[in-house]
Amino acid sequence: MIKFFRNIRKKLLTESKTSKYFKYAIGEIVLVVVGILIALQINNWNNEFGNKRDEQHIVKSLNFEFKKNRVNLQEYIQHHKKILSSAKDIMNLIGELKEILDKYNLDSLQAQTLDYRTYKPSQAVVLDLISSGKLNLISSDSLRAKLFEWSSKLEENQENYLTLDEIGQNLVLPFLSKNASMKNIDNYGFLQWNKKTKLKHDNHNMFQDIEFENVMDNQSWAILNHIMALEGLENAMDRIIKETNKIL
């Protein structure tokens, strides 16, 4: 093609048709520019198509990851509501007579109040988006904002868990270690001892102690606060799932 244009220019110059030569040269330049613009536009279309395809894959992966996390989170919330229920049962038993206390498995109730756990959702897709810089491929400003909200809620939840764990480590466990049998309590936890302690002790006394009531009150507050943070996470998840469903 280039050789063809060159031959035409050479012929026009040979025949001394300068004006026609310049007109032709200008036309040739215009054609080249148009060709370049078309090529650039096609390249842009290809890039846009590729970005759109990548965005769909990202959004689909986010949708799947958050739906899976939501199922796990709901189970986690229910687990901690049971913990709170056990803590409330203990609070209601504080101050009761021995005859009433004997109707309950106090060690089992206490073990349940200690079975709190940190929540760590799958974040493979979100972390990959951040580390790879692909977050900008998401065209929805609303979805990007909700992902940032999710990260903030996750940090808030971790702070609430650390508060709960701190109360457990610094208040609850030290009190129980002095006033109850940890072996008997752990018999209903991970250790699952086959036998109770052989040492003589009576955990009924601590149910008449104001310090125990205060300790359990603090723990109940921390558990409830943790549940509220988890429910905030669940709401953030729901908004992300709803937003991704709009795009898919």
Secondary structure in CASP SS format (residue, H / E / C, confidence):
PFRMAT SS
TARGET T0000
AUTHOR 0000-0000-0000
METHOD secondary structure of the structure
MODEL  1
M C 1.00
I H 1.00
K H 1.00
F H 1.00
F H 1.00
R H 1.00
N H 1.00
I H 1.00
R H 1.00
K H 1.00
K H 1.00
L H 1.00
L H 1.00
T H 1.00
E C 1.00
S C 1.00
K C 1.00
T H 1.00
S H 1.00
K H 1.00
Y H 1.00
F H 1.00
K H 1.00
Y H 1.00
A H 1.00
I H 1.00
G H 1.00
E H 1.00
I H 1.00
V H 1.00
L H 1.00
V H 1.00
V H 1.00
V H 1.00
G H 1.00
I H 1.00
L H 1.00
I H 1.00
A H 1.00
L H 1.00
Q H 1.00
I H 1.00
N H 1.00
N H 1.00
W H 1.00
N H 1.00
N H 1.00
E H 1.00
F H 1.00
G H 1.00
N H 1.00
K H 1.00
R H 1.00
D H 1.00
E H 1.00
Q H 1.00
H H 1.00
I H 1.00
V H 1.00
K H 1.00
S H 1.00
L H 1.00
N H 1.00
F H 1.00
E H 1.00
F H 1.00
K H 1.00
K H 1.00
N H 1.00
R H 1.00
V H 1.00
N H 1.00
L H 1.00
Q H 1.00
E H 1.00
Y H 1.00
I H 1.00
Q H 1.00
H H 1.00
H H 1.00
K H 1.00
K H 1.00
I H 1.00
L H 1.00
S H 1.00
S H 1.00
A H 1.00
K H 1.00
D H 1.00
I H 1.00
M H 1.00
N H 1.00
L H 1.00
I C 1.00
G C 1.00
E C 1.00
L C 1.00
K H 1.00
E H 1.00
I H 1.00
L H 1.00
D C 1.00
K C 1.00
Y C 1.00
N C 1.00
L H 1.00
D H 1.00
S H 1.00
L H 1.00
Q H 1.00
A H 1.00
Q H 1.00
T H 1.00
L C 1.00
D C 1.00
Y C 1.00
R C 1.00
T C 1.00
Y C 1.00
K C 1.00
P C 1.00
S C 1.00
Q C 1.00
A H 1.00
V H 1.00
V H 1.00
L H 1.00
D H 1.00
L H 1.00
I H 1.00
S H 1.00
S H 1.00
G C 1.00
K H 1.00
L H 1.00
N H 1.00
L H 1.00
I C 1.00
S C 1.00
S C 1.00
D H 1.00
S H 1.00
L H 1.00
R H 1.00
A H 1.00
K H 1.00
L H 1.00
F H 1.00
E H 1.00
W H 1.00
S H 1.00
S H 1.00
K H 1.00
L H 1.00
E H 1.00
E H 1.00
N H 1.00
Q H 1.00
E H 1.00
N H 1.00
Y H 1.00
L H 1.00
T H 1.00
L H 1.00
D H 1.00
E H 1.00
I H 1.00
G H 1.00
Q H 1.00
N H 1.00
L H 1.00
V H 1.00
L H 1.00
P H 1.00
F H 1.00
L H 1.00
S H 1.00
K H 1.00
N H 1.00
A C 1.00
S C 1.00
M H 1.00
K H 1.00
N H 1.00
I H 1.00
D H 1.00
N C 1.00
Y C 1.00
G C 1.00
F C 1.00
L C 1.00
Q C 1.00
W C 1.00
N C 1.00
K C 1.00
K C 1.00
T C 1.00
K C 1.00
L C 1.00
K C 1.00
H C 1.00
D C 1.00
N C 1.00
H C 1.00
N H 1.00
M H 1.00
F H 1.00
Q H 1.00
D C 1.00
I H 1.00
E H 1.00
F H 1.00
E H 1.00
N H 1.00
V H 1.00
M H 1.00
D H 1.00
N H 1.00
Q H 1.00
S H 1.00
W H 1.00
A H 1.00
I H 1.00
L H 1.00
N H 1.00
H H 1.00
I H 1.00
M H 1.00
A H 1.00
L H 1.00
E H 1.00
G H 1.00
L H 1.00
E H 1.00
N H 1.00
A H 1.00
M H 1.00
D H 1.00
R H 1.00
I H 1.00
I H 1.00
K H 1.00
E H 1.00
T H 1.00
N H 1.00
K H 1.00
I H 1.00
L C 1.00
END
